[in-house]
Amino acid sequence: MAQIHNGVNATTGVDFQEVQATPEFQDLRSTHRSFVFPMTVFFLVWYLAYVVVAAYFPEFMAIKVLGNINLGIVLGLLQFVTTFIITAMYVSFANKKLDPKATAIRHDLEARLAEEGK
């Protein structure tokens, strides 16, 4: 395991604190947060609404939808569906927005290390 002292990796010589301070990294972090924070708030509100409705409005959750399937079961299953949809959205977002920026940062670091190694 590489030793890190004052943000510098002893093996590679990369100053990670310096990298974090770059505009490119700040942009990457901002882009990541622009998706993660709103989506987290959305899901937590949706989940807590489900819990509150289940706890305080059982007659609403007991409404029959199809045969013995009630609204509570449908909304509960939609929690899982929402999780998968959010995951798929994040993967697509990361592939399109985050990965190119992270790759550019990595290539820049690798080029700088190659120059320093010469």
N, C-alpha and C positions, 0 to 999 in steps of 0.2 A: 504494500500500500504506500502510495506516494506521500511524502511529508509536505505539509503546507505551512509556511511560516510567513506571517504578514501578508497573506493573500497570494504568495508566490509558490508555485508547485516546484519542489526541489528537483524532481525528475525532468520536467520539461522546461522549466524556467518561465512558464507563463504566469503573468501577474493577473490573476482573476479579478481582483478589485479594479485594476485598470480597465480590463475588458468590460466589466459591468458599468463603468462610468462612460463608455463610448456612446455616442448618439445612436449607433446601429443597435446596440444591445438595449438601450432604453426604448427604442422603437419596437423591438421584438417583445419586450416585457409589456409595453403599452398595448400592443396588438393582442397579446395573449389575454391580458386582463379585460380587454374590450369584449371578449367572448365569455370568458369564465365567470366574471362577476355577475353580469345580468342573467346568465343562464342559471347560475346557482340561486340567485334570488327568485327567479321564476319557479324553479323546481321546489324550493323550500316553501314558497307560498302555496303552490299546488298541493304539496304533501300535507302541510299543516291544515289547509282547508279541508282536505279529505278526512283528517283525524278529527277536526272540530265537528264537521258534519256528522261523522259516524258517532261521535260521543254525545252530541246534543240534539241531533235530529234523526233518531233511529227510524222513525216512521217514514222519513224521506228515503232513507237507504233501503227500506223494506219494500219499496214500490216494485212490483213485479214487472219485468221487462219482457221475458219470454219463458213461459213455463215456470220452473222453480228458480230461475235466474233473476235476481233482484238488482236494483241499481247499485247497491253496495258492492256486490261482486264485480259488476261491470267497471265501476270507478276504481276498485282495487286492482283489477287487471290492467286498467289504463295506466296505473302507476308504473308497472313493469314496461308497458309499451312506451311510455314517455321516457323512461331511462334508456331504452334502446335507441329511440329517436335522437335524444340528446347526444348519446355516444356517437352515433353515425354523423350527426351534424358536426361534432367536434373533430372527428377524424377528417372529414372533408375540409373543415376550416383550417386545421393544422397542415394538411397536405398543400392547400392553396396559399395560405397566408404565412404560416409560421415556418414551415420547413425551408422555403427559399431564403428567408431572412437568416435562419440559423445556419444554413449551409454557407451563405456568404460570409458570416462571421467566422465560421470554422475555417474556410478557405483562406481568409485574411490572416488568421492566427497561424495556420500551417505555412503560409508564404513567409510571414515574418520570422518564424522559427527556422525555416530553411535558409533564409538570408543570414540570420545570426549564426547558423551552424557552419557557414562557408568560411 
